[in-house]
Amino acid sequence: MIAKVIVCGLILFPKTGLPTTAPTSATDSRNANGAEKPQAPFLRSTFNRMDVIAVACFWIDYSFLLLGVQGIYIFKALAALRTFRLINTFFSSWTPLHSLKKSVPLLLNIALSIAFLFFIFR
């Protein structure tokens, strides 16, 4: 992960004379004249951002474990997001995973509506 960040850049492309277009698929890694295109910066991908969040939450949870702090389960739950990285490697699970990614804003609207109704009628 660290080597990929160094080569591809964290958020922006590294300052080189290379073109700033990223490949859109595995077969589109070369441009018209045969030169290889650089990869997109590391944090431009949704799954790489989830991976960074999962790893950071794991280390936060681990430090809480060493300090003896208990009862903070949100970091354990967010560390479990790392399994989505494994799911993304298989092409057969790619389509449902991206469909879920596109439907998250709609699901958040529904969850907020249910929470609002819960607080009103409680």
N, C-alpha and C positions, 0 to 999 in steps of 0.2 A: 504494500500500500504506500509506503514512504517513497519507494523508488518511482512509482507511477506518478506521485505528486511532484517529485523533482523533475521528471522528464516532461510531463504534460502540463504542469502548472496547477495551482490549487483552484483558483476561480478564473483567472485570466490566462491567456496563452503566455508562455515565457518569451522574453524579449530576444527573438532571433530573426533571421531573415527569411524564415519559412512562411508559406502562406497560412492564413488563419482559417481555412476551411477544414471542417472535421468530417470524417467519413460517416455516412448515414447507415451503412450496413457493413457486414464483414466482406462482401464482395466489392464494395466501393472504397477500398483502401488506397487506390491509386487514382491519380487524375489523368487527364487526356494524354499527356506526354509521357506517362509511365512513372513519374516521380511519386514517391509514397507521401500521402497526406499525413499531417500530424494528428494524433488523437486529441479529442476534446479535453479541456481541463477537467481535473478530477471531480470537483464539486458541481459540475454542470449536469451530471446524471443524477436522477432521483434516487436510484438504488445506491449510488456511492454516498449520497448525503445520508440516507438511512443507515448505511454501514458505519459512517463516522459517528452518528448519534448513538448507535448501538454499542460501539466500542467505548465511547466516552461514558455512557451510562454503566457499562460493565465495570470500568475502572473506578467510577464514583461509588458504585455499590460495593466493590471490593475494599475500597478505602474505609467505607462505613463499617464493613465487617471487621476490619482490623482495629478500628477504634471502638468497637463494641456497640455501635448504634444499631438498634433494631426497629422494625416497624415501618420502614420506608420501602414500600414494595413497587413504587412507580419505576425505579431504576431497574429492578429485575424485569419488569414487564417491557420496558423499552430495550433492554439488552436482548430480549427474545426476538427483536426485529431482524437480527442477523440471519435468521433462517430464511427470510425473504431473499437474501442474496443467493442462497443455494437454490431456491426455487427458480430464480431468474436465469440460472445457467442452463436449464433444460428448455428447449424450444417448445415442447408440448404444453408446458405450464406458463409460457410467456403471454399468451393471449388472455387467459382469465386474469392474470396478475395485472396486466395493463388495463383491462376493463375495470378492475377494482380501483386502480389508481385514478381513472377518469371519473368514477362514481363517488369518490370520497366527498367532494363538496355537497352533493345531493344528500348523502347519508348524514353529513353534519347538520344540514338544514332539518332533516327529519329528527335527529337526536335533540337538537335545540328546541324544536316544536314539542316533542314529548316531554322534555324537561320543563318547559314553560307550563304545559298543561298539568304536569305533576305538582308544581309549586302552587298553581292557582287552586286546584281542587284537593289539596292535601289537607 
